[in-house]
Amino acid sequence: METSSPRTTGGPREAPVNSSPAVAANAEGEEIEVLESTDVLPVAPEDQWKSLFDKYDPESSGFISTERFRDLLATHGSELDPHKLEVLLALADGNADGKICYQDFVNLVRRLNLITMSNKRSNSFRRAILQGGRQLKGCALREEVGLGLSQRLVRHVAYETLPREVDRKWYFDSYTYCPPPWLILAITIAEVAVFMYYGFQLDRWVLQVSSPAFLKGPLPYHPQLRAQAWRYLSYVFMHAGIEHLSLNMAMQLLVGVPLEMVHGALRIGLVYVCGVLAGSLAVSVTDMTAPVVGSSGGVYALVSAHLANVVMVSVCVCVCVCVRVLSVEFGRAVWLRFYPPAFPPCPNPSFVAHLGGVAVGLTLGVVVLQNYEQRLQEQSLFWIFFCVYTLFVLCAVFWNIFAYSLLDVRLPPPP
């Protein structure tokens, strides 16, 4: 019988070719990260593993129960979180009958020694569970009792944000509030501070856009000032009035903070900024004479991506609230755009930025939120949508440079 060479001196030999479906699901040639800390179980020759297996299989049935495997881990001082152990046991128990054969036992021990038990999962580990089509055994996360206030908050965020139970359990075990969700909170505080500043300066809190000095600042986007590139992003800190700010702030905090707790500031910031930029560029292409204010582009990108990701599986309370608030806010924006402007011929701010944010959320945003704890750079769909988005930005830039003069657009006077 031909055998493979050992990996290291004194280390375990490769497993025989005949493997179970649970093992074959994971044999996709994916890279597995190496655990840098102490091994969960001692590395031993395969004959010693056989002796260990026979110790927990006194009936010589060729199988040990998952409960006995838990006892084995406890004997060797395993410190795995319960939900992470359930994930590994579901991977090993290919027939979902509560029994593990010797080959599955060997491969599971190797996996415990090789897979990184950190906050990040390897793609092969997660794909093996999803391809196997198995549900994790044991009680659902929602049924657990005796949790503290912070744990209940994390569990609530998991159920409102992640559609798969395996992701919820993994997130519940790994989240540590470090770092806290600072990005969305910082953006919201900055928006409130800018609104308060202009409120006192203009002595107006409702429909600030009707003030003649509203568009004269360095932040809002105006078609006559489109050469000032920062305005395509800085308009996010200006709002038409307290009603505009309140609706956007509510959606940012209700959806943005939980999403940042799950996916991190970098990913959520990417979707948010892409939505903001797409919103102003969409206005400059389709509503060429209108100014833009408000954070609706970024907010709609986050909310539409979240709704598309969650509605695929279930409809939760957060979805219903988001749909209602979005309907009210978008209706307000459309009404304001076509309401007679206070200072003609300059029209009121455009609502097209909302649609630009939705387009980003339903494409790039959905890919980012669906691939929880997986490397985006390894997802081909992410690069496809990112390239499409980049192409849109380049086309919009050329449009702003050449189209206004070629079409002889009659722009409103500068503020």
Secondary structure as GFF3:
##gff-version 3
##sequence-region A 1 415
A	DSSP	alpha_helix	21	26	.	.	.	ID=ss1
A	DSSP	alpha_helix	46	55	.	.	.	ID=ss2
A	DSSP	beta_strand	63	65	.	.	.	ID=ss3
A	DSSP	alpha_helix	66	75	.	.	.	ID=ss4
A	DSSP	alpha_helix	82	92	.	.	.	ID=ss5
A	DSSP	beta_strand	99	101	.	.	.	ID=ss6
A	DSSP	alpha_helix	102	114	.	.	.	ID=ss7
A	DSSP	alpha_helix	123	132	.	.	.	ID=ss8
A	DSSP	three_ten_helix	141	143	.	.	.	ID=ss9
A	DSSP	alpha_helix	149	161	.	.	.	ID=ss10
A	DSSP	alpha_helix	165	174	.	.	.	ID=ss11
A	DSSP	alpha_helix	182	202	.	.	.	ID=ss12
A	DSSP	three_ten_helix	208	210	.	.	.	ID=ss13
A	DSSP	three_ten_helix	214	216	.	.	.	ID=ss14
A	DSSP	three_ten_helix	223	225	.	.	.	ID=ss15
A	DSSP	alpha_helix	231	234	.	.	.	ID=ss16
A	DSSP	three_ten_helix	235	237	.	.	.	ID=ss17
A	DSSP	alpha_helix	242	251	.	.	.	ID=ss18
A	DSSP	pi_helix	252	256	.	.	.	ID=ss19
A	DSSP	alpha_helix	257	263	.	.	.	ID=ss20
A	DSSP	alpha_helix	265	286	.	.	.	ID=ss21
A	DSSP	alpha_helix	296	311	.	.	.	ID=ss22
A	DSSP	alpha_helix	317	338	.	.	.	ID=ss23
A	DSSP	alpha_helix	352	360	.	.	.	ID=ss24
A	DSSP	pi_helix	361	365	.	.	.	ID=ss25
A	DSSP	alpha_helix	366	370	.	.	.	ID=ss26
A	DSSP	three_ten_helix	376	378	.	.	.	ID=ss27
A	DSSP	alpha_helix	380	398	.	.	.	ID=ss28
A	DSSP	pi_helix	399	403	.	.	.	ID=ss29
A	DSSP	alpha_helix	404	406	.	.	.	ID=ss30
###
